[in-house]
Amino acid sequence: MTKTRPLMLLVAAALLTIGIIQYKIGMAGEFVLMGAFLAITLYRMEYGLYLLALSLPILTYRPLLALILLFVLVLFVTAQDYDKLKANLKNHLNLAVFLFLAILFITALTSANVTESLIQFTLYYFISFLLYLLLVMKLDSRETLYRFIVCLILSASLVSIYGVYQYFTLQFTTAAWVDISQNPGISKRIFATFENPNLFVQYLIMILPLNFALLFYAKSLGNRVLFALQFGLISLAVVLTFSRGGWLALFVGLGILATMISRRLLIVGLIAVAVGVNFLPDAIIARIQSIANPQSDSSSSYRLQMWQSAFAMIRDYWVTGIGSDLTTFKKVYTDYMMPGVRVNHFHNIYIMNFVTGGILAILLLFYMFYQSFRTAVVSLFMNDGKDKLLSYIAKGGIASVIAIGIAGLTEDVWHQYRVDFMFWILLAILSVVYNLARARKEHVQE
């Protein structure tokens, strides 16, 4: 009996493996991925960070969640320089992020449906907060930060190629994304691996300014050409999303970035835009013109009507908000909604946070954005141009935050996990730049 036990266990394991492969092949693939990721991260944690950056727009939520949790596991089972980790956490942006997450947690606890609210808080915010902390602690050198951002740009380029491929292979996209009566020349909008074009463009506009900044940092002709090609690919994908909010946000963000890099660059860019407008297709021209007349487009008109309901809700619940769970939102919104305008969120991060969390939530949101700008600007002054990489990343980060902040006026940028993760990654990058600039200054003074 003893001799047959290993054979029985082997047969049982084989049958279990066959069953998993036959019926749960997706889950089996995830287990293999997690094992490979764990081995890579245990070998060198920065390699795990690069893998996370590369897989962000590709993997679904569950594998990405597992990757983040594996990072936490590795932190506990491997030796760490805890004094350095604590030092990396000491800056005003980290405090602002913590305070914002704290008010969201309180809002979840005070919601009518606490369980649903806590689940939503955990999935969308707490996990993102863990990712933020991990990056702040472990992107602890300029080389690691640079390679991490390069991986973000590379993955955005690859998913942009897929998006462009969609444009030439799809016959059309859902009518909910295009008002044919106002945009007769547009029959499709690309979305790549994201749920819709607006989400896709939100992700891209956070990466493109960093790409643009590194284009000027590149020290070799080969790197500069590579960054230029990637910038062109991602820019083309942004155009083919036909997202007016994304276009406007990116135009402002890149305009500010060009000004920070060189005023002459801004002038050249404006001249190029002025000339290029004359060669744009009529469909894009009509799309741009509709920005100035939102009532002419159904999606813009739809937003204006839902915001009227939101302002009425804010008037009645401005102190504490209505709570963060979707069930309560639907119930309360029904009492305020305009006829035929039924939504699950308000397509605006500022209005949405005011409605759900009240005055403290919106104030802390503004405080977090303020600290992101302040942290980047202070890092620029501390660095004083001595480390060009940190200067360019700080400037690119400022432009990215401005771009996503503008996009947040017409979209809820925390409505999809990939965009959500990328937002907190962006803030973590600014925090890391500050920490590295501070450490460099302290080293010089010693």
Secondary structure, DSSP 8 states (H G I E B T S, - for coil): -TTHHHHHHHHHHHHHHHHHHHH-HHHHHHHHHHHHHHHHHHH-HHHHHHHHHHHTTTS-HHHHHHHHHHHHHHHHHS---HHHHHHHH-SHHHHHHHHHHHHHHHHHHTSSSHHHHHHHHIIIIIHHHHHHHHHHHH--SHHHHHHHHHHHHHHHHHHHHHHHHHHHH-S---GGG--TTT-TT------TTSSSHHHHHHHHHHHHHHHHHHHHH--SHHHHHHHHHHHHHHHHHHHHHT-HHHHHHHHHHHHHHHHHH-HHHHHHHHHHHHHHGGGS-HHHHHHHHGGG-GGGSHHHHHHHHHHHHHHHHHHHHTTT-S-S-HHHHHHHHHTT--TT---SS-S-HHHHHHHHHHHHHHHHHHHHHHHHHHHHHHHHHHHTTSSHHHHHHHHHHHHHHHHHHHHTTTS-TTSSHHHHHHHHHHHHHHHHHHHHHHHHHHHHH-
